């Protein structure tokens, strides 16, 4: 996809590589967006930083928690690169995807970097993501990065089981997912999370003898 000059494409990256994709311009004006994003030369970082200085701003769309993650990230990023102002918009992944798709349909190209699993998936399906290279991805396990280079993981969530200790003894706990098929758990479980991002949605289900 060929995009306008000011904001070239949507990129989905892990956070330590934001500066590498904060701009799609460099000291080599004849280079294409893809050539800049996939640079592997020894001059890669220098070229990207010089291009970033020309723009001076980076727009980050994210589903991460603002006070705990985004603001500390902004402070650390701007300390490392004081010539770039990091602006951000925070929403859940579905809202981010809607915003990105609507903006591109209106030929607005404000966003530089996106973070959010649902937004990434829908952005790629729409053809709005730019694949990229960063040497930092070499340190990531294969399952935490796209083999084609469209994304890298920013964070990993671990979903675990919780149980009512007044109703289930420790030695009765299921040890595997197959154990959850035991008929004794029928009607006694609730498994529900948000669709793409944010904290899990908890629904409480109680037996008649639960006392609440």
C-alpha positions in Angstrom: 0.0 0.0 0.0 1.3 3.4 -1.0 0.6 6.0 1.7 0.8 9.9 1.9 4.1 11.5 2.7 3.4 12.8 6.3 2.2 9.6 8.0 3.2 6.6 5.9 1.7 3.5 7.4 0.5 1.9 10.5 3.2 -0.1 12.2 2.8 -2.6 15.1 5.9 -3.0 17.1 7.2 -3.9 20.5 8.0 -0.9 22.6 11.8 -0.9 22.5 11.6 -0.5 18.7 9.3 2.5 18.6 12.0 5.0 17.6 13.0 2.7 14.7 9.6 3.1 13.1 8.7 6.6 14.4 9.4 8.0 11.0 9.5 6.6 7.4 11.8 9.3 6.2 15.6 9.5 6.1 18.5 11.2 4.6 17.9 9.1 1.5 14.7 10.7 0.0 14.5 8.2 -2.8 14.0 5.3 -0.4 10.5 3.8 -0.2 8.6 3.3 3.0 9.3 -0.5 2.9 13.0 0.1 2.2 13.3 2.3 5.3 11.3 0.0 7.5 13.4 -3.0 6.5 16.8 -1.4 6.8 19.5 -3.8 8.0 22.6 -1.7 7.3 25.1 -0.5 10.0 23.7 3.0 9.4 20.2 1.9 10.2 19.8 3.6 13.6 21.5 6.8 12.4 19.2 7.1 9.4 16.1 6.4 11.4 17.0 8.9 14.1 17.8 11.6 11.6 14.4 11.1 9.9 12.7 11.2 13.3 14.3 14.6 14.0 12.7 16.0 10.9 9.2 15.0 12.0 9.6 15.7 15.7 6.5 13.8 16.8 5.3 10.2 17.0 1.7 9.2 17.5 1.1 6.0 19.5 -2.3 4.2 19.5 -2.4 1.7 22.4 -4.6 -0.5 24.6 -2.1 -0.4 27.4 -2.9 1.1 30.8 -2.1 4.9 30.8 -0.8 5.6 34.3 1.0 2.3 34.8 2.6 1.9 31.3 2.0 4.6 28.7 3.0 7.7 30.7 6.2 6.0 32.1 6.9 4.9 28.6 6.4 8.4 27.2 8.7 9.8 29.9 11.5 7.3 29.2 11.2 7.6 25.5 11.4 11.4 25.4 14.3 11.3 27.8 16.1 9.0 25.4 15.0 10.9 22.3 14.3 14.5 23.5 13.8 15.7 19.9 10.7 13.5 19.5 7.4 14.2 21.2 5.4 11.1 21.9 1.7 11.6 21.7 -0.8 8.8 22.4 -4.4 7.8 22.2 -5.6 5.0 24.5 -8.7 2.7 23.9 -9.4 -1.0 23.8 -8.4 -2.9 20.7 -11.8 -2.9 19.1 -12.0 0.9 19.4 -8.5 1.3 18.1 -9.3 -0.8 15.1 -12.4 1.3 14.4 -10.5 4.5 14.7 -7.7 3.4 12.4 -10.0 2.0 9.7 -12.2 5.2 9.8 -9.1 7.5 9.6 -7.7 5.6 6.7 -11.0 5.6 4.8 -11.0 9.4 5.4 -7.4 9.6 4.2 -6.1 10.7 7.6 -2.8 9.1 8.5 -2.1 10.3 12.0 -1.0 7.1 13.7 2.6 5.9 13.6 2.6 2.9 15.9 -0.2 0.7 17.2 -0.3 -1.7 20.2 -3.3 -4.0 20.6 -4.0 -7.5 19.5 -7.4 -6.9 17.9 -6.3 -3.7 16.3 -3.2 -5.4 14.9 -5.2 -8.2 13.4 -7.8 -6.0 11.8 -5.3 -3.5 10.6 -3.3 -6.2 8.9 -6.4 -7.7 7.3 -7.2 -4.2 5.9 -3.7 -4.0 4.4 -2.6 -1.0 6.6 0.3 -2.6 8.4 3.9 -2.2 7.3 6.3 -5.0 7.9 9.6 -3.9 9.6 13.0 -5.1 10.7 14.5 -4.6 14.1 17.6 -6.4 15.5 15.8 -6.6 18.9 13.4 -9.2 17.5 16.2 -11.7 17.4 16.0 -12.0 21.2 12.3 -12.9 21.0 11.0 -16.5 20.9 9.4 -17.4 17.6 5.8 -17.4 19.0 6.2 -13.8 20.2 6.8 -12.3 16.8 5.3 -12.5 13.3 7.4 -14.6 10.9 6.6 -12.1 8.2 7.7 -9.1 10.2 4.4 -7.3 10.8 4.4 -7.3 14.6 6.3 -8.2 17.8 4.7 -8.8 21.2 4.7 -5.8 23.6 3.4 -7.9 26.6 2.2 -11.4 27.4 -0.9 -12.2 29.5 -1.2 -15.4 31.5 -4.7 -16.6 32.2 -5.0 -18.9 35.3 -7.8 -20.6 37.2 -9.2 -19.3 40.4 -11.4 -21.3 42.8 -13.7 -21.0 45.8 -11.6 -22.5 48.6 -14.8 -23.0 50.7 -16.3 -25.3 48.0 -13.2 -27.0 46.5 -10.4 -28.7 48.4 -6.8 -28.2 47.2 -6.4 -31.9 46.4 -9.6 -31.8 44.3 -8.3 -29.1 41.9 -8.1 -29.9 38.2 -4.5 -30.3 37.1 -5.1 -30.2 33.3 -7.6 -28.8 30.9 -8.9 -32.3 30.4 -9.7 -32.5 34.1 -12.2 -29.7 33.5 -14.3 -32.2 31.6 -15.1 -34.0 34.8 -18.9 -34.1 35.2 -18.5 -32.7 38.8 -17.6 -29.3 37.3 -20.7 -29.1 35.1 -22.6 -25.9 35.9 -19.9 -24.9 38.4 -17.5 -23.0 36.2 -17.5 -19.6 34.5 -14.8 -18.8 32.0 -15.0 -15.4 30.4 -12.5 -12.8 29.4 -12.7 -9.6 27.3 -12.5 -10.2 23.6 -9.2 -8.6 22.8 -7.7 -6.4 25.6 -8.0 -5.1 29.1 -8.7 -7.0 32.3 -10.7 -10.2 32.3 -14.4 -9.9 32.7 -15.4 -11.8 35.9 -18.8 -13.2 36.4 -19.7 -14.7 39.7 -21.8 -17.9 39.9 -22.8 -19.3 43.3 -24.3 -22.6 44.4 -27.3 -22.6 46.8 -25.1 -23.6 49.7 -22.5 -21.0 49.0 -24.0 -18.8 51.6 -23.9 -15.6 49.5 
